[in-house]
Amino acid sequence: MTATLFSVSRRHTRAEVRRRCYFDLVSDREVIADHVGVEYVYALDVYHDALQALSDLRAEEDGSGDWAGWSLLLRDEGGAPMISIGL
């Protein structure tokens, strides 16, 4: 007999809760606000997309330091900061 202790599945019996998150670029002098945002069901997807956005921005930088002093700020739908990551 085999016992299953944990079952990991993305199928839900309840209605999925979607949350909108916003990705702002912030410096000491300027904010480039995300007014559209992206809807997510899973919190890990938000952080995965944030890390991917950072990777993309860093890859586009030509070594000029254009993003020095900037951060990527993730906000929830109420505007509360979730995480800020320096570029």
N, C-alpha and C positions, 0 to 999 in steps of 0.2 A: 504494500500500500504506500502511495506517495502523498505526502502532505505539502500543500503550497502555503507558505507563510505570507508571501507578499505577491500581489498581482499588480503590475504596472500597465496601465492602459490609458489611452487618451479618449476612450469612449466614456461618456457620462450618462447616468440615468437622469440626472437633473439638467435643466436648461443651462447651457454654458453662459458664463458671465463674461461679457466683453468689456474691456476697459480701454479707454483712449489714452495714449501716452504721447508726449511731445518732446522733440529733440531740439534744444536750443544751443546755439553757439554763443558763448559769453566771454568777454574780455573785461579789463578794467574800465574801458571807455565805451564799449559797444555791446549790444545784444542783437543777435540775428535770431529772431523768434520764429519758431515753428507754429504756424497758426492752423495747420491742417491736422497734424498728428497721425498716428497709426493705431488701429484697434488691435488688441491682443486678448487672448484667452489665457495664455500661460505666461507667468512672470519670467521664466527662463528665456522665452523667446524675445522679450524686451531687452534683456541684457545681452543676448547673442547679437541682436541687431545693433545695439550700441557699440559693441566691440568691433563688429564688421564696419560700421560707419567710421570709427576711429582708424581702423586699418586702411580703409579707402582714402581718408583724408591724408594720412601720413604717406601713403604711396604716391599721391598726387603732388605732394610737396617736393619742390625741386632743390631742397637744401637751403633755401633763402631764409628760412625761419619765419615765414609769413604767419604761421600759426602759434608762434611763441607767445605765451601769456594767455592763450585761449583755452577754454574748457568746453566739453560737451555736457550739457545739463539735461537730465531727463526729468520731466515733470509729469505728474498724474493729471487727470482730467479736472481736478480742482485747483491746479496750479502749484501744488505742494511739490518741492524737490524730492526726487527719489534717489538720485545719485549724480555726482559731478565727477568727470574724469578729465584730467589735464591732457591737452594735445601735445 
